[in-house]
Amino acid sequence: MAQVHLTIFIFSSIFVISSSSFIPPPHPFDPLTETELKLVRNIINKSYPIGHNHKFTFQYVGLNEPEKSLVLSWHSSPDRNVKPPPRQAFVIARDKGMSREIVIDFSTRAIVSNKIHVGNGNPMLTIDEQQAATAVVQKYKPFCDSIIKRGLNLSEVVVTSSTMGWFGETKTKRFIRTIPFYLNGSVNTYLRPIEGMTIIVNLDQMKVAGFKDRFTGPMPKANGREYRISKLKPPFGPSLRSAVVFQPDGPGFKIDGHVVRWANWEFHMSFDVRAGLVISFASIFDMDMKKYRQVLYKGHLSEMFVPYMDPNDDWYFISYLDCGEFGCGQTAVSLEPYTDCPPNAAFIDGVFAGQDGTPTKVSNVMCIFEKYAGDIMWRHTEAEVPGLKITEVRPDVSLVARMVTTVGNYDYIIEYEFKPSGSIKMGVGLTGVLEVKPVEYVHTSEIKEDDIYGTIVADNTVGVNHDHFVTFRLDLDIDGTENSFVRTELVTKRTPKSVNTPRKSYWTTKRNTAKTEADARVKLGLRAEELVVVNPTKKTKHGNEVGYRLLPGPASSPLLVQDDYPQIRAAFTNYNVWITPYNKSEVWASGLYADRSQGDDTLAVWSQRDREIENKDIVMWYTVGFHHVPCQEDFPTMPTMFGGFELRPTNFFEQNPVLKAKPFNLTTIPKCTTKNE
């Protein structure tokens, strides 16, 4: 295993890596480049003229994933001397009120597939059409009149876009709702909502399709909502000492194109306008076998379901499917050096197609860095040997790949942490700003209603109860593609009378290999069990099947009733864990067309086929859940709430893979002192 050298100094250095600066050998999973996106636009423009007079817009442009068998053949060939799979782009466009799916082949520079979507749902919203919709509202006379009647200044009004969901309609149009907010002394947009307006915009016609103003309520004051450090007033605190990481020999990882190599890990990083950060071909080097072994073929965000818990007219529809409706890559932000990522981080740009097909670049959209947080990799003190006291400790260091996507009021930190021990941790951090509603109350003693659906977090301000369900799609290939899902139940047993012992009970294990999808649906917390993906064709020298264990984080399951419309659309959250056979068309848990979808093309529907999954190429779907009851500490900005899970090797290696890891140099300058020194 490669040694890692880490020294802490009061010094800084930034490594910025732009995807455009590389000319790597082509990798089948490399994201589409600016040149390729321009080529896509030019090819399509020949058949479907693009411009203001032609209602043809690009809603999604991404890599058309090649056949897995071809990719694996290319990847396993010596020196990659096998011809790479065909490189293609997949496009979803709106064409005269219809959703059109187009596949473009780059080698022939031609459209090889072209069809109209005939099912339910709409494609992802673009940034341009959301901005156009809010601009239409701000010029709509009845809306302007209502703002003036409320005594508000039109120039201080900000309008944001919101999807409408689906509530049993047989047919739906491509409508969105818009929500107005009032600044006037604040830049914390979401904390001053103008309640009581229903504003519906037809995106295809780009005009207001419905307007109603039924309520003039209290407007929360602007004071107490500031969060910019330059505008805040003393006293400041708590006081934190300055410290940054500097590695005198440079970073311990190398990036070749989009392939990252660090310590005993190798993986590929990519960017998608819907998923954001994508990790693929994660393999770990086995010192005993002297080769890299497969762990993860491809992993990424699949969906984020965020339903709010106020059933009234201004709130009932807020049940976002963030990735499918707004794009978790499209809303990804440029990361700030030193703060979003430490000084030893490298940054990678992202690019996606805008509404007219032209490339849009997001600088520093992903970062990667070595993390040392004072953790211990392993240790032992042996004091029982006469005349000897032995202490062996190995400080831990890991490699983190991170992105941040800001979907409206919430900032989501998505990261993958690779550990030398073989573990991969997937993390989700929630921060940003609460979504609030104005009320007449400033104290709990004044509340008259049965339910205010949240918590008073400031004067005239209620933070509304809501959920976050973050679903990952993980195509695991544990030492190969032939995998099985094993649920090992921990069972309490009475001690047999034949055993001469005062103990009355113990627990043992009962192993169950899932045969079909139904066997592998897991609601965490209902029973004590180990969840492991194994390769039944590979065993250790002691006969154990090699595998990776799922170590869940705190489990949260949906509390909405099963026939509630938002839950029908988000039925993929009904279980914390799903296992499905690999199918390259089954990527998005909420379906390919999530906006205004009706729940008929989701992970839950696919799984109803109850396909065989034993000794197959299988995919794990895991949902990180949060029930969020807001509190005053979440106001005006919210300290990060973190959750996640871990994939940990289980009989994958013959012994501890970091047993022989040498301690690395760690120095602090200046020396830390205490009050007693």
ChimeraX attribute file (.defattr): number of C-alpha atoms within 10 A of each C-alpha:
attribute: neighborCount
match mode: 1-to-1
recipient: residues
	/A:1	17
	/A:2	13
	/A:3	13
	/A:4	21
	/A:5	16
	/A:6	22
	/A:7	17
	/A:8	19
	/A:9	17
	/A:10	12
	/A:11	12
	/A:12	15
	/A:13	18
	/A:14	15
	/A:15	17
	/A:16	15
	/A:17	19
	/A:18	15
	/A:19	20
	/A:20	14
	/A:21	8
	/A:22	12
	/A:23	9
	/A:24	12
	/A:25	10
	/A:26	11
	/A:27	18
	/A:28	20
	/A:29	22
	/A:30	18
	/A:31	22
	/A:32	25
	/A:33	16
	/A:34	19
	/A:35	11
	/A:36	15
	/A:37	22
	/A:38	15
	/A:39	17
	/A:40	27
	/A:41	20
	/A:42	17
	/A:43	17
	/A:44	17
	/A:45	14
	/A:46	9
	/A:47	9
	/A:48	15
	/A:49	14
	/A:50	20
	/A:51	11
	/A:52	9
	/A:53	7
	/A:54	11
	/A:55	17
	/A:56	23
	/A:57	23
	/A:58	24
	/A:59	25
	/A:60	25
	/A:61	25
	/A:62	20
	/A:63	19
	/A:64	20
	/A:65	17
	/A:66	17
	/A:67	12
	/A:68	14
	/A:69	10
	/A:70	15
	/A:71	19
	/A:72	17
	/A:73	14
	/A:74	19
	/A:75	17
	/A:76	11
	/A:77	11
	/A:78	8
	/A:79	8
	/A:80	13
	/A:81	10
	/A:82	14
	/A:83	11
	/A:84	17
	/A:85	18
	/A:86	16
	/A:87	19
	/A:88	25
	/A:89	21
	/A:90	18
	/A:91	22
	/A:92	25
	/A:93	25
	/A:94	20
	/A:95	17
	/A:96	13
	/A:97	14
	/A:98	15
	/A:99	23
	/A:100	21
	/A:101	16
	/A:102	19
	/A:103	21
	/A:104	23
	/A:105	18
	/A:106	16
	/A:107	9
	/A:108	10
	/A:109	13
	/A:110	14
	/A:111	17
	/A:112	11
	/A:113	11
	/A:114	13
	/A:115	11
	/A:116	14
	/A:117	15
	/A:118	9
	/A:119	12
	/A:120	19
	/A:121	25
	/A:122	24
	/A:123	25
	/A:124	24
	/A:125	22
	/A:126	21
	/A:127	16
	/A:128	11
	/A:129	17
	/A:130	20
	/A:131	13
	/A:132	14
	/A:133	24
	/A:134	24
	/A:135	16
	/A:136	15
	/A:137	24
	/A:138	18
	/A:139	10
	/A:140	14
	/A:141	10
	/A:142	14
	/A:143	21
	/A:144	16
	/A:145	12
	/A:146	17
	/A:147	20
	/A:148	12
	/A:149	10
	/A:150	13
	/A:151	9
	/A:152	17
	/A:153	13
	/A:154	16
	/A:155	10
	/A:156	12
	/A:157	19
	/A:158	19
	/A:159	20
	/A:160	18
	/A:161	22
	/A:162	20
	/A:163	22
	/A:164	19
	/A:165	26
	/A:166	21
	/A:167	17
	/A:168	10
	/A:169	9
	/A:170	8
	/A:171	10
	/A:172	16
	/A:173	13
	/A:174	17
	/A:175	24
	/A:176	22
	/A:177	24
	/A:178	21
	/A:179	21
	/A:180	24
	/A:181	19
	/A:182	26
	/A:183	20
	/A:184	16
	/A:185	12
	/A:186	18
	/A:187	15
	/A:188	20
	/A:189	22
	/A:190	25
	/A:191	30
	/A:192	28
	/A:193	23
	/A:194	25
	/A:195	21
	/A:196	16
	/A:197	20
	/A:198	17
	/A:199	20
	/A:200	23
	/A:201	23
	/A:202	16
	/A:203	19
	/A:204	16
	/A:205	14
	/A:206	17
	/A:207	18
	/A:208	21
	/A:209	14
	/A:210	12
	/A:211	16
	/A:212	13
	/A:213	14
	/A:214	11
	/A:215	11
	/A:216	14
	/A:217	15
	/A:218	17
	/A:219	22
	/A:220	22
	/A:221	18
	/A:222	17
	/A:223	9
	/A:224	13
	/A:225	20
	/A:226	17
	/A:227	14
	/A:228	9
	/A:229	8
	/A:230	7
	/A:231	8
	/A:232	11
	/A:233	7
	/A:234	6
	/A:235	6
	/A:236	8
	/A:237	6
	/A:238	5
	/A:239	6
	/A:240	6
	/A:241	5
	/A:242	6
	/A:243	14
	/A:244	16
	/A:245	22
	/A:246	20
	/A:247	19
	/A:248	12
	/A:249	10
	/A:250	13
	/A:251	18
	/A:252	18
	/A:253	18
	/A:254	15
	/A:255	18
	/A:256	12
	/A:257	22
	/A:258	22
	/A:259	19
	/A:260	16
	/A:261	18
	/A:262	23
	/A:263	19
	/A:264	21
	/A:265	22
	/A:266	22
	/A:267	22
	/A:268	22
	/A:269	23
	/A:270	22
	/A:271	27
	/A:272	22
	/A:273	25
	/A:274	26
	/A:275	25
	/A:276	25
	/A:277	28
	/A:278	19
	/A:279	22
	/A:280	21
	/A:281	23
	/A:282	25
	/A:283	23
	/A:284	26
	/A:285	19
	/A:286	18
	/A:287	14
	/A:288	10
	/A:289	10
	/A:290	8
	/A:291	11
	/A:292	16
	/A:293	20
	/A:294	19
	/A:295	27
	/A:296	23
	/A:297	22
	/A:298	20
	/A:299	23
	/A:300	24
	/A:301	26
	/A:302	25
	/A:303	31
	/A:304	26
	/A:305	25
	/A:306	21
	/A:307	23
	/A:308	22
	/A:309	19
	/A:310	19
	/A:311	11
	/A:312	9
	/A:313	11
	/A:314	14
	/A:315	15
	/A:316	16
	/A:317	22
	/A:318	21
	/A:319	25
	/A:320	25
	/A:321	27
	/A:322	24
	/A:323	29
	/A:324	27
	/A:325	25
	/A:326	25
	/A:327	25
	/A:328	28
	/A:329	27
	/A:330	28
	/A:331	22
	/A:332	26
	/A:333	20
	/A:334	21
	/A:335	22
	/A:336	13
	/A:337	19
	/A:338	15
	/A:339	8
	/A:340	15
	/A:341	21
	/A:342	21
	/A:343	19
	/A:344	24
	/A:345	25
	/A:346	25
	/A:347	26
	/A:348	26
	/A:349	20
	/A:350	31
	/A:351	23
	/A:352	25
	/A:353	26
	/A:354	21
	/A:355	22
	/A:356	17
	/A:357	25
	/A:358	18
	/A:359	20
	/A:360	15
	/A:361	15
	/A:362	19
	/A:363	18
	/A:364	22
	/A:365	24
	/A:366	29
	/A:367	28
	/A:368	25
	/A:369	22
	/A:370	24
	/A:371	20
	/A:372	17
	/A:373	10
	/A:374	9
	/A:375	12
	/A:376	12
	/A:377	17
	/A:378	14
	/A:379	11
	/A:380	10
	/A:381	10
	/A:382	10
	/A:383	11
	/A:384	9
	/A:385	8
	/A:386	6
	/A:387	6
	/A:388	9
	/A:389	10
	/A:390	10
	/A:391	10
	/A:392	10
	/A:393	13
	/A:394	18
	/A:395	18
	/A:396	20
	/A:397	21
	/A:398	21
	/A:399	21
	/A:400	20
	/A:401	23
	/A:402	22
	/A:403	25
	/A:404	26
	/A:405	24
	/A:406	17
	/A:407	20
	/A:408	17
	/A:409	16
	/A:410	17
	/A:411	20
	/A:412	22
	/A:413	20
	/A:414	23
	/A:415	22
	/A:416	23
	/A:417	19
	/A:418	28
	/A:419	22
	/A:420	22
	/A:421	20
	/A:422	24
	/A:423	20
	/A:424	24
	/A:425	18
	/A:426	22
	/A:427	18
	/A:428	21
	/A:429	16
	/A:430	19
	/A:431	19
	/A:432	19
	/A:433	21
	/A:434	23
	/A:435	21
	/A:436	23
	/A:437	27
	/A:438	22
	/A:439	18
	/A:440	15
	/A:441	17
	/A:442	15
	/A:443	12
	/A:444	9
	/A:445	7
	/A:446	9
	/A:447	14
	/A:448	9
	/A:449	7
	/A:450	6
	/A:451	9
	/A:452	17
	/A:453	19
	/A:454	21
	/A:455	18
	/A:456	24
	/A:457	21
	/A:458	22
	/A:459	17
	/A:460	20
	/A:461	25
	/A:462	27
	/A:463	26
	/A:464	23
	/A:465	21
	/A:466	21
	/A:467	21
	/A:468	21
	/A:469	24
	/A:470	25
	/A:471	24
	/A:472	23
	/A:473	22
	/A:474	22
	/A:475	26
	/A:476	27
	/A:477	27
	/A:478	27
	/A:479	22
	/A:480	18
	/A:481	21
	/A:482	19
	/A:483	26
	/A:484	24
	/A:485	30
	/A:486	22
	/A:487	21
	/A:488	17
	/A:489	17
	/A:490	15
	/A:491	13
	/A:492	11
	/A:493	11
	/A:494	10
	/A:495	15
	/A:496	11
	/A:497	8
	/A:498	6
	/A:499	8
	/A:500	8
	/A:501	9
	/A:502	7
	/A:503	10
	/A:504	10
	/A:505	10
	/A:506	10
	/A:507	12
	/A:508	11
	/A:509	14
	/A:510	12
	/A:511	13
	/A:512	14
	/A:513	18
	/A:514	19
	/A:515	17
	/A:516	19
	/A:517	22
	/A:518	18
	/A:519	18
	/A:520	23
	/A:521	18
	/A:522	17
	/A:523	16
	/A:524	17
	/A:525	13
	/A:526	7
	/A:527	10
	/A:528	13
	/A:529	17
	/A:530	17
	/A:531	20
	/A:532	22
	/A:533	27
	/A:534	31
	/A:535	26
	/A:536	18
	/A:537	14
	/A:538	18
	/A:539	17
	/A:540	13
	/A:541	9
	/A:542	8
	/A:543	9
	/A:544	16
	/A:545	18
	/A:546	23
	/A:547	28
	/A:548	27
	/A:549	20
	/A:550	22
	/A:551	15
	/A:552	20
	/A:553	17
	/A:554	13
	/A:555	17
	/A:556	20
	/A:557	19
	/A:558	20
	/A:559	10
	/A:560	14
	/A:561	10
	/A:562	13
	/A:563	10
	/A:564	12
	/A:565	19
	/A:566	27
	/A:567	20
	/A:568	22
	/A:569	29
	/A:570	31
	/A:571	21
	/A:572	27
	/A:573	30
	/A:574	20
	/A:575	19
	/A:576	23
	/A:577	22
	/A:578	24
	/A:579	28
	/A:580	26
	/A:581	22
	/A:582	18
	/A:583	13
	/A:584	11
	/A:585	9
	/A:586	18
	/A:587	22
	/A:588	22
	/A:589	28
	/A:590	32
	/A:591	27
	/A:592	20
	/A:593	23
	/A:594	29
	/A:595	29
	/A:596	25
	/A:597	28
	/A:598	27
	/A:599	24
	/A:600	17
	/A:601	21
	/A:602	24
	/A:603	23
	/A:604	21
	/A:605	16
	/A:606	17
	/A:607	18
	/A:608	10
	/A:609	12
	/A:610	16
	/A:611	15
	/A:612	16
	/A:613	25
	/A:614	21
	/A:615	19
	/A:616	18
	/A:617	20
	/A:618	25
	/A:619	27
	/A:620	20
	/A:621	23
	/A:622	26
	/A:623	30
	/A:624	25
	/A:625	25
	/A:626	21
	/A:627	16
	/A:628	15
	/A:629	14
	/A:630	21
	/A:631	18
	/A:632	14
	/A:633	10
	/A:634	18
	/A:635	20
	/A:636	19
	/A:637	19
	/A:638	18
	/A:639	14
	/A:640	15
	/A:641	14
	/A:642	15
	/A:643	18
	/A:644	22
	/A:645	19
	/A:646	19
	/A:647	20
	/A:648	19
	/A:649	23
	/A:650	19
	/A:651	19
	/A:652	26
	/A:653	19
	/A:654	16
	/A:655	10
	/A:656	13
	/A:657	19
	/A:658	17
	/A:659	12
	/A:660	10
	/A:661	17
	/A:662	14
	/A:663	14
	/A:664	15
	/A:665	11
	/A:666	12
	/A:667	11
	/A:668	12
	/A:669	11
	/A:670	10
	/A:671	7
	/A:672	7
	/A:673	7
	/A:674	6
	/A:675	4
	/A:676	4
	/A:677	5
